[in-house]
Amino acid sequence: MKKEELVHLHLLLAQLKKHCEENGAGCDFAKYNDLGISPFQVHRSKEEHKQAVFVLGAELASLAARDNSPFL
């Protein structure tokens, strides 16, 4: 995957994160926040964006897998 595509995916996942936070979905994005990277920081390395995508994806998948998830 090209860096531009990875940054775009990071942006989409960050928008889902924001939606979850605004609607009280009970997500814990501490690991993502600890990375200190935003999808708008396009100067950051491809590997940093890839790590952010994996961390965000894992938390969002965990949320979707919960029985009481309001998003299912």
C-alpha positions in Angstrom: 0.0 0.0 0.0 1.3 3.4 -0.9 1.8 6.0 1.8 -0.9 8.3 0.4 -3.4 5.4 0.6 -2.3 4.6 4.1 -2.7 8.2 5.3 -6.2 8.2 3.7 -7.1 5.0 5.6 -5.7 6.6 8.8 -8.0 9.6 8.2 -11.1 7.4 7.7 -10.4 5.4 10.9 -9.8 8.6 12.8 -13.2 9.8 11.7 -14.7 6.6 13.0 -12.8 7.1 16.3 -14.3 10.7 16.6 -17.8 9.3 15.9 -17.4 6.7 18.7 -16.1 9.3 21.1 -18.9 11.7 20.4 -21.6 9.1 20.8 -20.2 7.5 24.0 -19.4 4.1 22.6 -17.1 3.3 25.5 -13.9 3.0 23.4 -10.4 3.4 24.9 -8.1 5.0 22.4 -5.3 5.5 24.9 -2.8 3.4 22.8 -3.6 5.4 19.7 -3.3 8.7 21.6 0.0 7.6 23.0 1.4 7.3 19.5 1.0 11.0 19.1 0.3 10.9 15.4 -2.6 12.5 13.4 -3.7 11.6 9.9 -3.0 15.3 9.1 0.7 14.9 9.8 1.5 13.7 6.3 5.2 14.4 6.9 5.4 11.5 9.4 6.7 8.1 8.1 4.7 5.5 6.4 5.5 3.1 9.3 4.1 5.5 11.9 0.8 5.8 9.9 0.7 2.0 9.5 1.1 1.6 13.3 -1.7 4.1 13.9 -4.0 2.2 11.4 -3.3 -1.1 13.2 -4.0 0.3 16.7 -7.2 2.2 15.6 -8.4 -0.9 13.6 -7.9 -3.2 16.6 -9.8 -1.0 19.0 -12.6 -0.4 16.5 -12.8 -4.2 15.8 -12.9 -4.8 19.5 -15.8 -2.4 19.9 -17.7 -4.1 17.0 -17.2 -7.5 18.6 -18.7 -6.5 21.9 -22.2 -7.9 22.6 -23.6 -4.5 23.7 -22.1 -2.6 20.9 -24.5 0.2 19.7 -22.9 0.0 16.3 -24.0 -3.6 15.4 
